[in-house]
């Protein structure tokens, strides 16, 4: 690995030192934060050691994600999908950071278990005590998940040479950042559903910004087109991440501190993060106006971001004011909110609670699609309005199913959950695949030409990857689409998933993705990695329909309550008969599932007829021009036979 220039090395060391000093000062000034939770103090070694180890793990994970993002998207790739020299060096940096990340996560399993239980860490290093603590707490389990992801990324990043593999390891590393985040303070108490969704955006944006900046200082030092491309892409990325951090930080701060806690020590640290965000905004604005390399500004950015990371590690040590000032009810503990009244048509329609994950994704998807259509029309190209309406209505369906009263009540009753499930898995994907987003992107995004690869080339490479071909295999898509119904609801997995907001969100995301991939193969406008004739598509559809109908019938006739422990614990006063509600959910699954299937079959038959009409018209044109393929092949065969006789 090439040596880091002295100014950059000093800047990175200063950033690391600043983050560590901030953590030490916060832990020392906080005093005994364990009494508020009813735990004894574990001692300075455990409390300070846990906070510093969290800082090391967070920093290593951020550098790992940023280095992989730099290699995949900021550094222009080499020929034939191979990594460039800078990209190759960045993957090696990511592998080294992943090793540090894994080691810190492994050590944090006993440290975080001891810190959360108020015990000295020496007790947690005993195997029996450690197993009991890990079984009882979520934070140690989260670090075990981080450990697994970091080890996979370390091995994969060290061995990879291609661009596509780098994107795969980047995805795994980004997922590895989330377990610790969603298992922390945001996972409990009132409004924890909004805080958890917001923190997902916050963590990913912070990692991409900070990590790519460190990778930029590590690997791009020579002047020329390569550096300019990396700097331009970094500045656009930093601007987007700044907006995401500002909005998500505001949501998390209000959810955990509440207005009354903004003047506490917790609130002062939040104010420090706001001040750092303002400084970063000024630095980015100055960098956009500057035409030179702006090395000093980049070093100043990394120091400011390190300070923000130290503040975040300090906040993880403190007890949020909301935990003490406003104890949560049972509903708020499980769902993030209470459901005191039964669902009515007015409440389902008007009682909105925004889903900051899928809801925001829906809005962004519609905006991006509209910008693509606008670009096509500005250059004089047409785009079918029906596709635009299908895409917009599909995401509007997702928004209503997750953010309206339907989404709010879906966490409390099985019948409303099944309405959301069928909407996300059956109705929304059918509309989305008819929008043709991939075709629109390939037509609207500019071609890189002789320049470095851009978003269009990245999309083409991902569509032709082995992973895309595997996911879009008809057998895989059908088994995942239908099999996940039985695996989720008849294995006890649903009851465990409903206890955690992040698992509920993962469930909803799975419904949308699995439904989209399946219907993409059946009636999608975009060309899939594996094309099928219309007869095979129809057979695939008829093969799936009985399994879906049978699932609804099983639910309607099942004599035991699915996820009974969860619903009994929630104990909604207006829901006395859980089995009746479950049978209603089975009827909803059967009825709402069969109608979209019939619509899909009709749409497939219409597409089949139009395809045959276009093929017949094409053959007629070729025949009129004297280009009959069958006749030419027949003449060629006769000529070959005659030549053999001679």
N, C-alpha and C positions, 0 to 999 in steps of 0.2 A: 504494500500500500504506500502511496506517495506521502511524503511528509507534509504536514499542514503548515502554511506560512505563519511566521511568528506573530503578526498582528491578529490573525484569526485564532491562533492557539491561545494567545493571551485573552482574547475576548471570550472564548469558550470557557476557559478556566475561571474568569471573572464571573461569568453567568452561573457556573456550577457552584462557586463559592457563595454568591449572593443567595441562591435558592436554599442552600444548606443553612446559612445564617438566619434567613427568614424563618425556617422551620424551628431552629433552636430557640430563637427569641419568642416565637408564638407559644411553644410548649412550655418554656420557662415562665412566661408571663401569665399563662392560663391558670396555673395552680392546679388544684384538685378538681378536675372535671368529672370524676367518677362518682362523686357523692350524689350528683343530680340524678344519676341512673340507679342509685342504690347499690353500687359496687364499691369495694375497698380499692385503694390506690395500689397498683401493682409495683410501684417504685419507678425511679427515674430511668433506670436501664431499659425497662420494658416500654415505658411510654415514649421516651425520646428515641430509643432504638427502632420502635415500630414506625414512628413518623419519618425518620431518616431512611429506613428501608423502603417505605412507600414512595418516597421521593426518588430513590434510586430505581425502583421498578418502573415508576411512571416515566422517568427520563429515558430509561433504556427502551421501553415500549414505544415511546414517541420517536426516538431516533430510528428504531427498526422500521416503523411504519413510514416515516418520512424518507428514509433512504430507499425503500422499495418504491414509493410513489415517485421519487426523483428518477430512479432507473426506468420506470415504466412510462412516465408521462412528461417529465421535464427535460430529460436528456434525450436528444434525437437518437433513435435506435440505429443499429448497423444494418448491413445487408442481409437479406433472406430471413428477416425476423430475429436476427441475433442481436445481442446487446452491444452497445458501443463501449469504448474503453472506459468512459466515465460511468456508464450504466453498470458495467461489470464491477468496477471498483465500489460502486454504491451497494451492490448486492452483497459484497464481502463485508462492508460496514454493517449492513443489516444483519448478516449472520452473526457477527461479533456482538452486536447489541442484543440480539435475541438470546445469546448464551448468558449475558449478564442479566437480562430480563428473567430468564428461567431460574437462574440461581437466586435472584432476589425474591421471586415468587415462592420458591421452595423454602427459603428461610422465613418468609412472612407467614407461612402456614402456622407454625407454633407461636410466632410473635404476635400476630393479629388475634389468634385464639386467646392467648394470655391477656392481651390488652383489653379485648372486649369483655372478658369475664372478670377482670380486676385481679388477676393472679400474677405472681412473678413468672417470668418466662422460663425459669429453671424448672418449674412444675410442669410446664407444657412440653418439655423435651422428654418426659417420661412417656413411653408409648401408650400405656393404658390411659393416662390422663389426656393425651393428645387425641386418641380415638374418640373419647367421650366428648371432648370439646368440638372436634370437627363435626361429629354427628349432630350436635345441638345448635351449631351456629352456621350462618350463611357465609360470613366473610372467609373463613378458611376454605370452604368448598369453592368459593370464587377464585381464590388463589391457586387451587389445584387445577381449575379450568385454564387459568392463565398459564400455568406451568406447562400443561399439555400443548396449548397453542404455540407457546414460545419454542418448545423443543421441535415441533414440526416445522416451524418457520426457520429455525436455525439450520436444520439439516437440508431443507429444501432450498433455501437461499444460497447456501454454500455450494450446492451441486448444480444450480441452474445456470444456463447460458442463453436461454431464449426469452423473448419478450413476453410470450403468453404465460410461461411458467412464473415469471415475475409478478404478473397480475394475479395469479392464483395465490401466491404467498402473501401478496399485499392484502387480499381479501381475508385470508386466515388471520393475519396479524391485526387487521382492523377489528375483526370479531373478538380477538383476544384482549383488546382494550376494554371491552364492555362488561365482562362478568364482575370485576371489582367495582365498576361504577354503579351498576344497577343493584348491587347488593349492599351499598353503603347507606348513608343517611336518607337518600331520596326514596328508599324502598318501603318506608313505613310512614304512618301518620296521614293526616288530612292532606289532600291534594298531591299525594305521592304519585298518582297516575300521570298528572301533568308534569311533575318534576322529573320523573323517570324518563319520559319521552323527550323532554327538553335536554336532559343531560346526555342522552345518546348523541344528539346533534352537537352538543358542546364538546364532548370528548373527541369525537371524530374530527371536528373542525380544528380544535387545539392541536391534536396530534399531526394532522396534515400540515398546518402552518408551521409549527415549531420544528417538526422533523424535516420537512423539505428545506427549511432555512439552514439547519445544521448541515444537511447533505450538500446544499449549495456552497457553503463555506468550506466543506471538506474537499469537494471533488471538482468544482469549476473555478479555476483560477486563471487560466490563460484567456486572453482576449480573442475575439473573433466571432463568427456566426453562431458557434455552439453556445458560447456564453450568453450572447444576446437573446437567443431563443429561450434558453433556460431562465434568464432574468425576466423576460416578458411573461412567460407562463407562470413564473412564481408570483409576480406582482398581481396578475389576475386572480390566482388562487388565494393570495393573502387578502385581497380586497373582499372576496366572497366569504372567507373564513372570519374576517373581522365582523361582518354583518351578522353572521350566524352566532358568533360568540357573544356579541352585545345583546341580541334578543334572547338567546337561551340563558345567558347569565342573569338577565333581569327576571325571567320566569323562575329560575331556580332560587334566586335570592329572596323573592317575595314568598315563595312557597315554604322555604325553610326558616327564614328570619321573621316573616310577617312584619307589617309596619311597626309594631311595638318593639321588635327586636333590632331595628335598624340602628339604634343608638347604643347597643351593647358591644362587647368585644367582637362578637361574630359580625355585627353590622359594620364595625370599623374595618375589618378585613375585607368585607364585600366592597366597601368604599375604596379600599386600596386597589382592588381589582378593576373597579370602574376607572380610577385614575390611570392605571397602567394601560387600560384599553384606549383611553383618550390619547395617551402618549403614542401608542402604536398607530392610531389613526393619523396623527400628525406626521409620523415617520413615513407611513405609506403614501400619504398625499405628497410629501416632499420628494419621495423616490419616484413617483409617477411624473413629476415635472422635471426631474434631473435626467439628462441625456447620458451621463457617464455611468461608471460601474457602481458608484455609491457604496464602496466597501465599508466606510465608517457607519453609514446608515444601517447596513445589514448587521454589523456587529452590535450596534445599539438596539436593534430589534431583538436579537437573540438574548441580550441581557435583560431587556424588559420582559420578554416571554418567560425567561427563567425565573424572574421575580414573581410573575403571575403563577408559575408552577409551584413555587415555594409557598405562596399564599394559599393555593388550593390544598397542598399537603397539610398546612396548618389548620385550615377549615375542617379537614377530615378528622382532626384530633379533638376539636371542640364539639360541644353538644349544641345542636341548633335550638334557638329560643322557642321554636314551635313545639318541641318535645316537652318542654317544662311548663310553658305558659298555657298551652291549650291541649290537654290530654285527648287522645283520639278515642272515638267510639269503636264498637266492633266493626260496623260498616266502613268507617274511615280507615281502620287498620287493614282490612282486607281489600276494599275496593278503592279507597281514597275519598269516598263520599258516602252519604247515607241515602237510602231509598225508603223514606217513610210512607210514601203513598203508592198505591197500585198504578200500573200503566193505563193511561187513557189515550184516546186518539189525540187530544190536545197536547198531552205531555210528550207523547212520542214525536209529535210534529214540532213542538216549540221549545221543549226543554233540552237545549243543546249543551254539550260539554265537549269542547274541541279535542280531538285526537291530534296531538302535536307531532305524531310520527306519520301515520297513513294520511291524515287530513292534510298536512303540509305537503306531503309527497303528491297528493292528488292535485293540489293547486299548482305546484311547480310543473307537473307533467302537462297540465292544460296550457299553461303559459308558454312552455317550451314548444309545444305542438303549434300553438298559434303563431309564434315567431317563425317557425319553419314554413308554415303556409304563407305567411306574409313575405318571406324571402322569395318563395317560388313565384308568387303573383307579381312581385316587383320586377322580376326579370322576364315576365310575360308567360310563365308556365301555368297550366291549369292544375287544379287539385280538386277531386270530387268533394262536394259539400257533404255528401252522405257520410264519408269517412270522418270528416271533422265533427259532425254531429255524434257519430257513434263513439269516438274517442272522448268527447266532452261528456256525453251522457254516462259513459262507463265510469269515469272518475267521479262524476257527480253522485253516482250510485255508491261508490266506495265512501265518499265523504258523508253521505246520509247514513250509511250503515254503521259508521264508526263514530261520528261526531254528533248526531242528532239524539233524540230521546231513545231511538232504537238501539244505538250503540251504548247509551248509558244504562239501559235496563238489561242489555244482553249479558252483563256480568252478574246479574242477580237472579235471573230465572233461566231455566233450560229452554223454554219455548222461545223466548226472545233471542237467546244465543243461537238457536237454530235458524231463526230468521236472518240474523247477521251472517251466519255460516253459509247458508244457501245463496245469499246475495253476493258475498265475496267470492264464493267458489264457482257459482253457476251463471248468475246474471251479468255481473260486472266483467268477467273475462270474455264472455261472448261479444259484448259491445267493444271491448278494448282491441281484440284481435281484428275486428272489422275496420278499425281505424287505420291500420297499416303504418304504425309508427316507424318501423325499420325502413320501409320504402321511402317514407317522407324524409327521414334523416339522411339516407344515402343520396337523395336528390337535392336536399337543401344544404348539406354541409359542403364546404369547398374542398376540391381535390388538392392535395399537397403538391403534386407534380414532382419537380426536382428538389423541392424544399423538404424539410424534416416532416416526418409523419405527424398527422393531426388527428382530430376526433373521427373523421371519416375512415381513415386507415385503421385506427384502433377498433372501430366497430366491425369493419370487414374481417380483421384478424380474429376477433372474438367469435364471430359467426362461423368461421372456418376452423375453430379450435376443436380438439378432441372432447373437451368438456361440453361444448355446445352440442356436438353430435351425440354424446351420451345422454344428455338431458332430453334432447329432442328425439330420442329413439322411441318409436311408437309403443313398444312393449313397456319401456321404463315409464313413459308419460302416463300410460293407462293404469299401470300398477300403482304408481304414486298417487294418481288422482283418486282412484276408488279405494285402494288399500289403506290409505291414510284415514278414511272414515272408520273402518273397523279397528285399526290399530289404536286410534285415539280414544274412541268411546267405549270399547269393549276390553280394554287392558288395564284400566285404572290410571292411565296417563292423563286423562282429562281432569280428573279430580286433583291430581298434583299440580297440573299446569294452572288451574284456576286460582291457586293460592298465591301466585306471583304475577304481578302486572307484566313483567317482561316476558313471561311465558305466554300470557294471554296475547300480547302483541306479536310474538313469534308465531303463534297459532294463526292469527289473522293474516299475517304476511304469507304464511305457507298456503292458506286457502287461495289467495289471489295469484300467487306464482304458479302453483300446481294447476289451477284452473286455466290460467293463461297459456301455459305450455301445451296442455291437452287440446284446447280449442284452437290454438295456433296451428296444430297439425291437421285439425279436422276442417276448419272453415277460414283459417287465417288468410288475410290479404298478402302478408309478407311471405316470401319464399323461405321455408324452413331449411335447416342443414340437410335433412333427409326428406326428399319429396316422395309423395305417395300418389298413386292414381286415385281417382274419385271413388272407384269401387272399393278400394282398400280403406279409404276414409269412412265410407258408409258402413263397412263391416266392423271397423274399429268402434264406431258409434253404437251399433247394435250390440256389440259384445259388452259394452260398458253399462248400457241401460238396465239390464236385469239386476246387476249387482247394486246399482243405486236404489232401485225400487225395493229390493230385498232389505236393504239397510233401513229404510223407513218403516217397513213392516215389522222388523225385529224390534225397533224402538217402541212401536205402538203396542206390542205384545209382551214386552219385557216386564217381569214381575218385581225386579229390584231397581232401586234408584241409583242412577249413575252419579258419581261424585256426591253421595249422600252426606259424607262428613263435612264437606265444604258448605253445602246448602243448609245443613243443620246448624253449623257454626254461624252462618250469616243470619239465619232465623228471621226472615222477613215476616212481619206480623200479618200481612195480607196474602201470604202464600202458605196455607196450612197443608195442602195436599200436594206433595212433591211428585208422586207417581202420576197423578192426573196431568200435571204440567208437563211431565216427561212424555207422556203419550200424546199430548197436544204437539209437543216438539217433533215427535215421530211423524205425525200427520202432516205437519208443515214441511218436514224433509221430503216426504213422499210426494206431496202435491206440488210444492214449489220447485222440486227437482225435475219432475217429469215434463212440466210445461216448457222450460228452456230446452230440454232435450228434443222435444218435438219441433220447436222453432229452429234448432240447429239442423235437424234432418231436412226440414223444408229449405233452409238457406243452402245446404250442401247440394240438394237436388237442383236448385236454381243455378248455382255456380257450375254444376256439372253440365247442365243444358247450355249455358252461355259458353263454356269452354268448347263443347262440341260444335256450336255454331261458329265460333272463331276459327276452329281447326278446319271446318268445312269450307269457310270463306277463303282461308289461306290456300288450301289445296286447289280450289277453283281458280284462284289467281295464278297459281303456278301452272295449272293445266292450260289456261288461256295463253300463257306465255310460252307454251311448249315445254314445260319443265315438269313432266309427270315422273315422280320418283319411282313408282312401281313399274311404269313402262320402260324407263331407262334401265332399271335393274334387270328386267326381263331380257331386254336387248343385249345387255352386257353378259348375261348368262349364256345366251345363244352364241354370242361371239366367242366366248371362252370355250364352249363345246366344239365349235367349228375349228378353232385353233388346235385343239387337242387331236381331232381326227386327222388334220393335215400333218 
